[in-house]
Amino acid sequence: MKTINVKIPSMKSAHCMATVSNALQGLKNVTLKNISPGLAEIELLDNNQVSVTEAIKNAGYQVSEIETILSMD
């Protein structure tokens, strides 16, 4: 299990946050723990960050940085 902070600078409004949240909901082994303007805290049951960045990109947003805040392998 791994918890990451994903920085998404262009995600500023409630509509943007809902769009990203909906994009992440369909991903297996991914839980959105918290979302705020410019930042999403995500828990991964596997270490597949690629699926997260792809889902955000497909929703129309760019990931600027991913920071691991907790890792339990």
Phi, psi and omega in degrees: 000146183212137175248131183232151169257126180249119179272125182230085188304325184277358179271092188246327186259170176299322178297316179299315180297321178294321179297313179293318178302314179296323179295325182278335183300329183278357184274136178285140177066024180232130176235124175278112183273323182202146177220136178214167181307120177084357186212135174233130175260122189231138175256128179250129175280335170243179184261031184269084177287339183299318181297324179294309182296324178295317180296319179294317178298316180295337177278353176102017183237154181253133175272126180264333183197148173233127181240126175280125179250345176202131178225125177232089180267000000 
